[in-house]
């Protein structure tokens, strides 16, 4: 623990106007207030505010910030009141302490549904003064450093997740790279210790002689730059296990490629020196294409500046190099905190250099709405998502472009199906309205489900599109069923038979139906004629026999015949867009999605992603969940189409030549039969399921059309679900 006089000396060391008396009083007040309180680590509680103050002295923050750090937990955790702080330390300090106290209260709410309110409070507190946030970040950093002392695993996980999601991105937004990295890595250690351990082990394995190698290469780099006459400081750069892991995840780079790369930083005096160093480095070593970035001429949004490049350096090792000036280095490490450090230097003539700081402070100070706050902090991590709130404050993540209908289906399929209107931020809006970050959405519902087929034109989530299609299809089916039953009834009557569902049910198998309803649907759709139906129900009848050369339906002879097993080879590049790297892809066997089909991905934790067609029946059986649906699209290279298995069902007459005409038609259409199975056989017909290798949906449709035009084929259709 830092001692009282050390802390005061540190502050006085960089701020000659520091009020030492104030610092001393705050130190003593906090120590007395926390009294005998203990941390989970067994240390006296008071060590915590002192450490937090210590972290902030590294950033050379002003005296008021350090005093606030010392007092930051007194109102929350001791008998001290904010009025007392005001009386003893003045209005500015009490305002800052109050801000930090408000932020700390947010932590105690654990439920996700409180997020909206949390964000709002967070913003209000922040917009008071950015120093509140800096104290909060230091507070969180020290708490993360001592997180492992907490016994409650659930609490540890919650704090780590919150750190990863809210505080690390905030630190990044403020340009405080060092804090951000440490927060992330500490959270990573809690959230995924196995992954972190394996990264560390692999790094250690690959860099067995790393220290020495790194030193030799660093010296070599320094020599080359010195020969060009530029004074510089070259240092090796440690990557955190989290940053290695995250980069692997994000950029799909192999572990070897990433961790085998040594990283160096070259700090020089001026911008022209940066480019001279770049020239010297590129002039000596071949650069790796695609890795060069000039953030000096085009700074990042948080005003980070540096030149990045990767070269094949000394000893044939890939080395990553960052080149920057001292000032840029300071800003990169300290971010917004540099504001206070350089505050005195700021004047009108040189204001431009610090304009970004001004802008940043303004953004934070003016962020009054949760939308804005989300825009500037958490959302930085998810540029392709929008976050909307339920009336109760739950947060729903949707793809950009999503509408209220997508929102409704994301909540629950039933809510989507019964959705008739929506209120966004309290006002009724058209359902197709594109949602924006921070919108609060209330779904207006009817009693009866009645999704509109027109919704399909504007919904963007697979879940919504799939549910709408299924509903519309079920509705159409009802219509066909009614129509088909009327047709059957009429046909029976006209041929002098008494109509009954039971009579129709005797021929289910022949017509590949599970119920009489299925047969009515076939009739209604025109896939089956009333004459064909009567032929099978009353096979003995002469006048029908004349039209049916195959006579009575005899004993069913079930047969299964396999002609080799179809196998899909897993290509290296997955032709599907919208997947996270590293997810295993599997084309679901129920619907056999083909390029050209609209598709959706269902994530199975630990198993990868199943690709289904959007109207696959199987999707309706999935339990309601929010996160397991992935909106994916095909990403086929037209020059290198793959091979996919489409499945069809063919019913053909049982006579010589049927099978050979089937196979020759498929072959002529450039399809390849990969599997064939006879699923039903009678004296007259047999039915088979055929797996055909095709390039895409159009290809399969062409084959189906060709088969339908072939004699002896009575029915050909694609198998779905
Ligand atoms: Mn604290």
Boltz pocket constraint, residues with backbone or C-beta under 6 A from the ligand:
constraints:
  - pocket:
      binder: B
      contacts: [[A, 48], [A, 72], [A, 73], [A, 139]]
      max_distance: 6.0
